[in-house]
Amino acid sequence: MSVKMKLKFMSDPAHGWLSVSRKDLKTFGIEDQISESSYQKGNRVYLEEDCDAGIFLNAAKENGFEIIIDESFTNKKHWIRYQERYRKE
């Protein structure tokens, strides 16, 4: 039986990001695989949709999680774009 994990996917007209906790990146052992194309703020990491989000989703699935995604969209440039680029702590 899988454990459900609810995540937010946020996008603007040009790109999208999956919001995950830094703790989950560490738990899945993938913090070294995330690129600087993703962003961070506090304990949240916003994984870019083209590569980094897929790395996370695959790791979650391999660890027995069922992902439920809540999507939101804005017509303006998303606030995520103004955050610090991801770097491993």
C-alpha positions as CSV (number, residue, x, y, z in Angstrom):
1,M,0.0,0.0,0.0
2,S,1.4,3.4,-1.0
3,V,1.5,6.5,1.1
4,K,-0.1,9.6,-0.4
5,M,1.9,12.8,-0.7
6,K,0.1,16.0,-1.8
7,L,2.2,18.5,-3.7
8,K,1.6,21.9,-5.4
9,F,2.5,22.5,-9.0
10,M,2.6,26.2,-9.9
11,S,3.1,27.6,-13.3
12,D,3.1,30.8,-15.4
13,P,2.8,31.1,-19.2
14,A,6.5,30.1,-19.7
15,H,7.3,27.5,-17.0
16,G,6.2,25.4,-14.0
17,W,7.6,24.2,-10.7
18,L,6.8,21.5,-8.2
19,S,6.9,22.6,-4.6
20,V,8.6,20.1,-2.3
21,S,10.2,20.1,1.1
22,R,14.0,20.2,1.4
23,K,13.6,17.4,3.9
24,D,12.0,15.1,1.3
25,L,15.0,15.8,-1.1
26,K,17.3,14.6,1.7
27,T,15.1,11.6,2.6
28,F,15.1,10.4,-1.0
29,G,18.9,11.1,-1.3
30,I,18.5,13.2,-4.4
31,E,19.6,16.7,-3.2
32,D,22.8,16.3,-5.4
33,Q,20.7,15.6,-8.5
34,I,18.7,18.9,-8.4
35,S,19.9,21.6,-10.8
36,E,20.3,25.3,-10.4
37,S,17.3,25.7,-12.7
38,S,15.2,25.1,-9.6
39,Y,14.6,27.7,-6.8
40,Q,14.4,27.7,-3.1
41,K,12.9,29.7,-0.3
42,G,13.1,28.6,3.4
43,N,12.5,24.9,3.6
44,R,10.7,24.7,0.2
45,V,12.4,23.9,-3.1
46,Y,10.6,24.7,-6.3
47,L,11.7,22.0,-8.8
48,E,11.6,23.1,-12.5
49,E,9.2,21.0,-14.5
50,D,11.5,19.8,-17.3
51,C,14.0,17.7,-15.3
52,D,14.1,18.2,-11.6
53,A,10.5,17.5,-10.9
54,G,10.7,14.2,-12.7
55,I,13.7,13.2,-10.6
56,F,11.7,13.9,-7.5
57,L,8.6,12.1,-8.7
58,N,10.6,9.0,-9.7
59,A,12.3,8.9,-6.3
60,A,9.0,9.3,-4.5
61,K,7.4,6.5,-6.5
62,E,10.5,4.2,-5.8
63,N,10.0,4.9,-2.1
64,G,6.3,3.9,-2.2
65,F,4.6,7.3,-2.4
66,E,1.5,8.1,-4.5
67,I,1.7,11.7,-5.6
68,I,-1.4,13.9,-5.7
69,I,-0.8,17.2,-7.5
70,D,-2.7,20.4,-6.9
71,E,-2.1,22.8,-9.8
72,S,-2.3,26.6,-9.9
73,F,-1.6,29.0,-12.8
74,T,-0.9,32.7,-13.1
75,N,-0.9,34.8,-16.2
76,K,1.8,37.0,-14.8
77,K,5.5,36.2,-14.2
78,H,5.4,33.8,-11.2
79,W,6.9,35.0,-7.9
80,I,9.1,31.8,-7.8
81,R,11.3,33.3,-10.5
82,Y,12.5,36.0,-8.0
83,Q,13.7,33.4,-5.4
84,E,17.2,32.2,-4.9
85,R,18.5,29.5,-7.2
86,Y,18.7,26.0,-5.6
87,R,21.8,24.9,-3.9
88,K,22.4,21.9,-1.7
89,E,22.7,22.9,2.0
